[in-house]
């Protein structure tokens, strides 16, 4: 693999399965991704709408941050790849308007409050935690363990 390929893969978040893992059929990978629903994950995986131009979409609404995350997934069975496009809509802190982002950039947010501890002293207590990798990692794990490549893309297909 050349230098340019490694750079592109790092930028797009492309991951490859371990060598020796036999690729499963596309329908089994699809079923495993849909089976994530109801397992306690904070997002849902659904069939894509025609205008989304994908096979499956993982979607996470985060009301505390006024944010929506989507990962569109398209299966390329001939190559054993799942093409993924990560999208993010949130509020701009400067203007308050909607802001759109694309690509595998992780987003982390935490919120704290101060409370009186058992010893009477003020202490910082985490009240909210968000990490976009909580959606990406389970999806990626299923794809990779199924012997498929997780190929990130930066533009719509």
C-alpha positions in Angstrom: 0.0 0.0 0.0 1.5 3.3 -1.1 1.9 6.5 1.0 -1.0 8.2 -0.7 -3.3 5.2 0.0 -2.4 5.2 3.7 -3.0 9.0 3.9 -6.4 8.7 2.2 -7.4 5.7 4.4 -6.4 7.7 7.6 -8.3 10.8 6.4 -11.5 8.9 5.5 -11.4 6.4 8.5 -11.1 3.3 6.3 -10.4 0.1 8.2 -9.6 -3.4 7.0 -10.6 -6.7 8.5 -8.0 -9.0 10.0 -6.4 -11.3 7.5 -7.9 -14.8 7.4 -11.4 -13.6 8.2 -13.8 -15.2 5.7 -16.2 -12.5 4.3 -19.9 -13.2 5.1 -22.6 -12.7 2.5 -23.9 -9.1 2.3 -27.4 -10.1 3.7 -25.8 -11.5 6.9 -23.7 -8.3 7.4 -26.9 -6.3 6.8 -28.9 -8.4 9.3 -26.1 -8.1 11.9 -26.1 -4.3 11.6 -29.9 -4.1 11.8 -29.8 -6.4 14.9 -28.0 -3.6 16.8 -31.4 -2.0 17.3 -32.7 -2.9 20.8 -29.4 -3.8 22.2 -29.0 -0.7 24.3 -27.2 1.4 21.7 -28.2 5.1 21.7 -28.8 5.1 17.9 -30.9 3.2 15.4 -30.1 1.4 12.2 -32.7 1.5 9.5 -33.2 0.9 5.8 -32.2 4.0 3.9 -34.7 6.2 2.1 -34.4 6.4 -1.7 -33.1 10.0 -1.5 -30.3 8.9 0.9 -28.8 6.7 -1.9 -27.6 4.1 0.6 -28.6 0.6 1.8 -28.6 1.3 5.5 -28.5 4.4 7.7 -27.4 4.6 11.4 -29.0 7.7 12.9 -28.5 9.3 16.3 -30.5 12.3 17.6 -28.8 14.1 20.5 -31.3 16.7 21.8 -28.9 18.0 24.5 -26.5 19.2 21.8 -29.2 19.8 19.2 -27.2 17.5 17.0 -28.0 14.7 14.5 -25.4 12.2 13.4 -25.9 9.9 10.4 -23.7 7.2 8.9 -24.9 6.1 5.5 -23.8 2.7 4.5 -23.7 1.2 1.0 -22.7 -2.4 0.4 -20.3 -3.2 -2.5 -20.5 -7.0 -2.5 -18.0 -7.5 -5.3 -15.2 -5.9 -3.3 -16.5 -6.9 0.2 -16.7 -3.3 1.3 -19.2 -1.1 3.1 -18.9 2.5 1.9 -19.7 4.8 4.7 -20.5 8.5 4.7 -20.6 10.2 8.1 -22.7 13.3 8.3 -23.4 15.7 11.2 -25.9 18.6 11.6 -25.7 20.8 14.7 -26.1 24.4 15.8 -23.4 26.9 15.1 -22.3 28.6 18.4 -21.5 31.8 16.5 -24.8 32.3 14.6 -27.2 29.8 16.1 -28.0 28.5 12.6 -27.7 24.9 11.4 -24.3 23.7 10.5 -23.4 20.7 8.4 -20.2 18.6 8.5 -19.1 15.5 6.7 -16.3 12.9 7.4 -15.1 10.7 10.3 -14.2 13.5 12.7 -15.0 12.3 16.3 -17.1 14.6 18.4 -16.9 14.6 22.1 -18.9 16.6 24.6 -19.3 16.6 28.3 -21.3 18.7 30.8 -20.8 19.1 34.5 -22.5 20.7 37.5 -21.2 21.5 41.0 -22.8 19.6 43.9 -22.2 19.4 47.6 -20.4 16.2 48.4 -20.9 13.9 51.4 -18.0 15.7 53.1 -19.6 19.1 52.6 -17.2 20.3 49.9 -18.2 21.3 46.4 -17.3 18.8 43.7 -17.7 18.6 40.0 -20.2 15.9 38.8 -20.6 14.9 35.2 -24.2 15.2 34.1 -23.9 14.5 30.4 -21.4 12.7 28.2 -21.4 12.3 24.4 -18.9 10.6 22.1 -19.7 10.0 18.4 -17.5 7.0 18.5 -20.2 5.3 20.5 -22.1 5.0 17.2 -19.2 4.4 14.8 -17.4 1.7 16.8 -20.2 -0.9 17.1 -21.0 -0.5 13.4 -17.3 -0.8 12.4 -16.9 -3.8 14.7 -19.7 -5.8 13.0 -18.4 -4.9 9.5 -14.8 -5.8 10.2 -15.7 -9.0 12.1 -17.8 -10.0 9.1 -14.6 -9.9 6.9 -15.7 -6.7 5.1 -13.7 -3.5 4.7 -15.1 -0.3 6.3 -14.3 2.3 3.6 -15.0 5.9 4.5 -15.9 8.4 1.8 -15.9 12.1 1.9 -18.3 12.9 -1.0 -21.7 11.5 -1.8 -21.8 8.6 -4.1 
